[in-house]
Amino acid sequence: MSHPARLTAALACLAAAGLSACATSSTEPAAPSSSVAASSSSTAPMVGGMTECTKDALTQPATNAAQAMGPDNVYTISDLHCADGWAVTGGVLANKSNPDMGAPTSFVFEQEGQFWIPKDKVKVCGTNPITTTAPADALIPAALFLPGCAAG
């Protein structure tokens, strides 16, 4: 195999390995170093080529999170809070057979590029999620702790 062909093959292998490693990563990200006030606006833009933090952008990820809990679940977003590449949706989780009767529920998401990834509250809210302030070990931005961790 010629040198350029070997180089091309090696780069293709590295690219494939990198993509599969990204797809199977289960490591939680490091805590953000700065905090920005939460926004209840549904149009807070994200910068750097990232997806905006809007109800439209979070509708499908929130629906997917609800359906991961049960395939017949529906979820309606009533409010949205955004800070530092994180989002918290607040809404009503219900069953398709009775969508008007549901429970207040929040979902926590972290932005990874153009995707909103659902986060396990047990892993991102820290060791004392029932306080009114974020514990030191919380990964979620402090501005989102109350709507994301202390609420349903």
Secondary structure, DSSP 8 states (H G I E B T S, - for coil): --HHHHHHHHHHHHHHHHHHHHHT--------S-----B--TEE---SS---EEHHHHHHHHHHHHHHH-TTEEEEEEEEEEETTEEEEEEEEEETTEEEEEEEEEEEEEEETTEEEEE-HHHHS-S-TTSSS--TT--S-HHHHIIIII--
